[in-house]
Amino acid sequence: MAKAESDVEAVRQRAARDQRRMDAGAVSSAKELEQLAHEIESLARRRGDLEDLELEVMERLESAQANVIHLQQRQQQLAAELADVERRRDEQLDGIARDTAYLTEERVRLAADLPADLMALYTKLRADHDGVGAAALRQRRCEGCRLELTAMDLGRIKAAPPEEVLRCEECRRILVRTPESGV
């Protein structure tokens, strides 16, 4: 923008200087006077072209400034949305931490009532199976390995007393019978 303004001003000053020379009669030869008139005409065209260029630059500048304002507003909007998402995430993480602490305490409390040999087996299985030592039996499937038990395994489970510790023949996890077991 500054360069365009500078170029227009230089052409305007040169044309004004040439016009003053013509008006003052400082040019005596007709040929020189004709050249000066031609130069003034060329400078007027050049000045028009430069002013058009200056207008184009001004329009681009205004457009860029409007875009900057829009992007700044969008940035503020996104920053507010990010802050809201982070706040909700932190609330969820706090809730998860509270639930984890509660469940950990509950697990310790319940584990204290279980036989030591069962807890030892569970702890070993849990270490061997990525933290899952027991799995629910639902609709004739072990939720640990997701495999459907055979009719023979289901018959054995059905015949077993409720207090017997049962294990999946495939993944060896402890099976927990549920109302949805299908047996």
C-alpha positions, -999 to 999 in steps of 0.1 A, spaced: 0 0 0 28 24 9 47 16 -23 16 22 -44 9 55 -27 46 65 -31 45 57 -68 13 77 -74 28 107 -55 61 106 -76 41 105 -109 18 133 -96 48 155 -86 65 149 -120 34 157 -139 28 189 -118 64 200 -124 61 194 -162 28 212 -163 44 242 -144 72 243 -170 47 244 -198 25 270 -182 55 292 -174 66 292 -210 100 278 -200 100 256 -231 107 275 -263 109 249 -290 77 234 -304 92 199 -306 102 201 -269 68 215 -260 52 186 -279 74 161 -261 65 177 -228 28 175 -236 32 139 -246 50 132 -213 23 149 -193 -3 127 -211 18 96 -205 22 105 -168 -16 110 -165 -22 75 -179 5 62 -156 -10 80 -127 -44 65 -136 -29 30 -138 -11 35 -105 -43 48 -88 -62 18 -101 -35 -4 -87 -37 15 -54 -74 9 -52 -69 -28 -59 -43 -29 -32 -67 -11 -8 -95 -35 -16 -72 -65 -10 -60 -49 23 -96 -43 34 -104 -79 25 -73 -92 44 -82 -70 74 -118 -83 74 -104 -119 71 -81 -112 101 -110 -99 122 -131 -130 112 -102 -153 121 -96 -136 154 -133 -140 163 -131 -176 152 -100 -181 173 -118 -166 203 -148 -189 197 -126 -220 194 -106 -210 225 -139 -208 244 -151 -241 230 -117 -257 239 -119 -243 275 -155 -258 278 -143 -292 264 -113 -292 288 -136 -283 317 -160 -312 308 -130 -335 303 -116 -326 337 -150 -332 353 -152 -366 337 -117 -374 348 -126 -364 383 -156 -386 382 -136 -415 369 -110 -410 396 -138 -410 423 -154 -441 408 -120 -458 406 -112 -450 442 -146 -462 453 -144 -495 433 -109 -501 445 -120 -497 481 -150 -519 474 -128 -546 458 -105 -546 488 -135 -549 512 -151 -577 492 -118 -596 486 -112 -598 523 -142 -621 526 -130 -645 499 -109 -676 505 -71 -670 502 -66 -698 476 -93 -683 454 -78 -648 456 -43 -663 448 -58 -680 417 -76 -649 407 -45 -627 411 -24 -651 390 -51 -653 363 -54 -615 363 -17 -611 358 -17 -636 330 -47 -621 312 -41 -584 310 -59 -576 343 -90 -598 337 -89 -629 359 -126 -636 359 -153 -633 332 -190 -635 331 -208 -663 315 -235 -647 293 -257 -665 268 -234 -695 268 -203 -674 260 -173 -666 281 -170 -628 282 -132 -632 286 -124 -650 253 -158 -644 237 -161 -681 227 -193 -701 230 -190 -730 254 -197 -765 242 -228 -784 252 -206 -807 274 -190 -777 292 -225 -761 297 -238 -795 311 -208 -796 336 -215 -760 347 -252 -767 351 -245 -797 373 -219 -779 394 -229 -767 428 -232 -728 431 -201 -725 454 -178 -744 430 -152 -723 412 -156 -729 375 -131 -720 347 -134 -715 310 -117 -744 291 -104 -721 264 -90 -690 283 -88 -706 318 -104 -675 334 -128 -680 364 -163 -681 351 -189 -661 369 -225 -674 364 -251 -648 358 -289 -649 352 -280 -645 315 -257 -675 315 -280 -697 295 -276 -726 318 
